[in-house]
């Protein structure tokens, strides 16, 4: 496998083909879990795990899946890995599992997971599909972590449970409310597309 192909497959979801700020996929998670860094990290790691292994598994099976039941098989594979994530959280991190509630199960419906399976894994080798799934999950992770960092800091004055801003700070309640997630996502997309991307083109 050519190194250039591996590099391109890994880097594309981190930048020009990012699933969140380019393809605008998986944004429901922005509303659901980005009010706390800790919740966001757990959720995004779950998505990364599911995306990588689902893509790898479907790529292994791609020549044996009848087209008429293709999406049913994909959903079952994705659901299997989501159940693994849910069981691990419930067994080893019960408090986190209770905080996230139904959101872990909703990874099954995350458009990024099904999108990479359909768009990439069905046409490529398992190793390349694994890298694509991992990179897509990583691209999703750093965007949501950046949003969660700002939301938790401005909304509570703290990060990861540690108070960062002093008593002089007035918490922005909207940041920990659902609208704050979409507000921050819109700003993030604007910064990337209108500032960073344009500056790169002019260099």
TIMIKE-596760 format. One line per 4 residues: number of its first residue (from 1); for each residue z, x, y of C-alpha. Coordinates in Angstrom, 1 decimal. Example, Ala and Ser with C-alpha at 12.3 -4.5 7.8 and 13.67 -1.06 7.14 Angstrom:
<pts>
1) 7.8,12.3,-4.5 ~ 7.1,13.7,-1.1 .
</pts>
This chain:
<pts>
1) 0.0,0.0,0.0 ~ -1.1,1.5,3.4 ~ 1.8,2.5,5.6 ~ -0.1,1.0,8.6 .
5) -0.1,-2.4,6.9 ~ 3.6,-2.2,6.1 ~ 4.4,-1.2,9.7 ~ 2.2,-4.0,11.2 .
9) 3.7,-6.6,8.8 ~ 7.3,-5.5,9.8 ~ 6.7,-5.2,13.6 ~ 4.6,-8.3,14.2 .
13) 7.5,-10.8,13.8 ~ 9.7,-8.7,16.1 ~ 7.3,-8.9,19.0 ~ 3.9,-10.5,19.4 .
17) 4.3,-13.0,16.5 ~ 8.0,-13.6,16.9 ~ 8.9,-17.0,15.3 ~ 11.1,-18.1,18.1 .
21) 9.7,-17.1,21.5 ~ 6.0,-16.9,20.4 ~ 5.6,-19.5,17.6 ~ 8.5,-21.7,18.9 .
25) 9.9,-22.3,15.4 ~ 13.4,-22.8,14.3 ~ 14.7,-23.7,17.7 ~ 17.0,-26.4,16.4 .
29) 19.4,-23.6,15.4 ~ 19.5,-22.6,19.1 ~ 21.1,-26.0,19.9 ~ 23.3,-26.0,16.8 .
33) 25.0,-22.6,16.4 ~ 24.5,-20.3,19.4 ~ 27.6,-21.3,21.3 ~ 29.5,-18.6,19.3 .
37) 28.4,-15.1,18.3 ~ 30.2,-15.2,15.0 ~ 28.6,-18.5,13.9 ~ 25.2,-17.3,15.0 .
41) 25.4,-14.1,13.0 ~ 26.4,-15.9,9.8 ~ 23.6,-18.5,10.3 ~ 20.9,-16.0,11.1 .
45) 21.9,-13.8,8.1 ~ 21.6,-16.8,5.9 ~ 18.1,-17.5,7.3 ~ 17.1,-13.9,6.9 .
49) 18.3,-13.9,3.3 ~ 16.5,-17.1,2.5 ~ 13.2,-16.2,4.3 ~ 12.9,-12.8,2.6 .
53) 13.7,-13.9,-0.9 ~ 11.8,-17.2,-0.7 ~ 8.7,-15.4,0.4 ~ 9.1,-12.8,-2.3 .
57) 9.6,-15.4,-5.0 ~ 6.7,-17.6,-4.0 ~ 4.4,-14.6,-3.8 ~ 5.4,-13.7,-7.4 .
61) 4.6,-17.3,-8.5 ~ 1.6,-17.9,-6.2 ~ -1.0,-17.7,-9.0 ~ 0.9,-20.0,-11.3 .
65) 1.7,-22.9,-8.9 ~ -0.6,-25.9,-9.1 ~ -1.8,-26.7,-5.6 ~ -0.9,-30.4,-5.9 .
69) 2.8,-29.6,-6.2 ~ 2.8,-26.4,-4.1 ~ 5.1,-27.7,-1.4 ~ 7.5,-29.2,-3.8 .
73) 7.9,-25.8,-5.6 ~ 8.3,-24.0,-2.3 ~ 11.1,-26.5,-1.2 ~ 12.9,-26.0,-4.5 .
77) 12.8,-22.2,-4.2 ~ 14.0,-22.3,-0.6 ~ 16.8,-24.8,-1.5 ~ 17.9,-22.5,-4.4 .
81) 18.5,-19.6,-2.0 ~ 20.2,-21.9,0.6 ~ 22.6,-23.1,-2.1 ~ 23.4,-19.5,-2.9 .
85) 24.3,-18.9,0.8 ~ 26.3,-22.1,0.9 ~ 28.3,-21.2,-2.3 ~ 29.0,-17.6,-1.1 .
89) 30.3,-18.9,2.3 ~ 32.4,-21.6,0.7 ~ 33.9,-19.1,-1.8 ~ 34.5,-16.1,0.4 .
93) 34.5,-17.4,4.0 ~ 35.9,-21.0,3.8 ~ 36.9,-21.1,7.5 ~ 33.4,-20.1,8.6 .
97) 31.9,-22.6,6.1 ~ 33.9,-25.4,7.6 ~ 32.8,-24.4,11.2 ~ 29.1,-24.4,10.3 .
101) 29.4,-27.6,8.4 ~ 26.0,-29.1,7.5 ~ 24.0,-26.5,9.4 ~ 23.8,-24.1,6.5 .
105) 22.1,-26.8,4.4 ~ 19.7,-27.4,7.2 ~ 18.2,-23.9,6.6 ~ 16.0,-25.7,4.0 .
109) 14.3,-27.5,6.9 ~ 13.9,-24.4,9.1 ~ 10.2,-24.2,10.0 ~ 10.3,-20.4,9.9 .
113) 11.2,-20.3,6.2 ~ 8.5,-22.7,5.1 ~ 6.0,-21.3,7.7 ~ 6.2,-17.7,6.3 .
117) 5.9,-19.0,2.7 ~ 2.8,-21.0,3.5 ~ 1.2,-18.7,6.0 ~ 1.9,-15.3,4.3 .
121) 3.5,-15.3,0.9 ~ 0.8,-17.5,-0.7 ~ -1.9,-14.9,0.2 ~ -0.1,-11.6,-0.1 .
125) 1.7,-9.4,-2.6 ~ 5.4,-9.8,-3.3 ~ 6.5,-6.5,-1.7 ~ 4.6,-7.3,1.5 .
129) 5.9,-10.8,1.5 ~ 9.4,-9.6,1.2 ~ 8.9,-7.4,4.3 ~ 7.3,-10.2,6.2 .
133) 10.2,-12.6,5.4 ~ 12.8,-10.0,6.3 ~ 11.1,-9.1,9.6 ~ 10.7,-12.8,10.5 .
137) 14.4,-13.4,9.8 ~ 15.2,-10.3,11.9 ~ 13.0,-11.5,14.7 ~ 14.8,-14.9,14.6 .
141) 18.2,-13.1,14.5 ~ 18.0,-10.9,17.5 ~ 16.7,-13.8,19.7 ~ 19.5,-16.1,18.7 .
145) 22.2,-13.4,18.9 ~ 21.0,-12.6,22.5 ~ 21.3,-16.3,23.4 ~ 24.7,-16.6,21.7 .
149) 26.0,-13.6,23.6 ~ 25.2,-15.1,26.9 ~ 26.4,-18.6,26.0 ~ 29.7,-17.6,24.6 .
153) 30.4,-15.1,27.4 ~ 29.6,-17.5,30.2 ~ 31.0,-20.6,28.4 ~ 34.3,-19.2,27.3 .
157) 34.7,-15.8,29.0 ~ 35.1,-14.2,25.5 ~ 33.1,-12.6,22.8 ~ 33.9,-12.7,19.1 .
161) 37.3,-14.2,19.9 ~ 38.2,-11.4,22.4 ~ 38.7,-12.3,26.0 ~ 36.2,-10.3,28.1 .
165) 36.3,-11.9,31.5 ~ 39.6,-12.2,33.4 ~ 41.4,-15.2,34.9 ~ 39.1,-15.0,37.9 .
169) 36.2,-16.3,35.8 ~ 35.5,-20.1,35.7 ~ 34.0,-21.0,32.4 ~ 30.6,-22.7,32.5 .
173) 31.1,-25.7,30.3 ~ 27.4,-26.5,30.0 ~ 26.9,-23.2,28.2 ~ 28.9,-24.3,25.1 .
177) 27.3,-27.8,25.2 ~ 24.0,-28.5,23.4 ~ 21.9,-28.4,26.6 ~ 23.0,-24.9,27.2 .
181) 21.2,-23.7,24.1 ~ 17.8,-25.0,25.2 ~ 18.5,-23.8,28.8 ~ 19.1,-20.3,27.6 .
185) 16.1,-20.4,25.2 ~ 13.8,-21.5,28.0 ~ 15.1,-18.6,30.2 ~ 14.6,-16.1,27.3 .
189) 11.0,-17.2,26.7 ~ 10.3,-17.0,30.4 ~ 11.7,-13.5,30.6 ~ 9.7,-12.3,27.6 .
193) 6.4,-13.9,28.5 ~ 6.4,-13.7,32.3 ~ 8.3,-10.5,32.9 ~ 8.2,-8.1,29.9 .
197) 4.8,-9.1,28.5 ~ 3.1,-9.0,31.9 ~ 4.7,-5.7,32.8 ~ 3.5,-4.2,29.5 .
201) -0.1,-5.4,30.2 ~ -0.1,-3.7,33.7 ~ 1.2,-0.4,32.4 .
</pts>
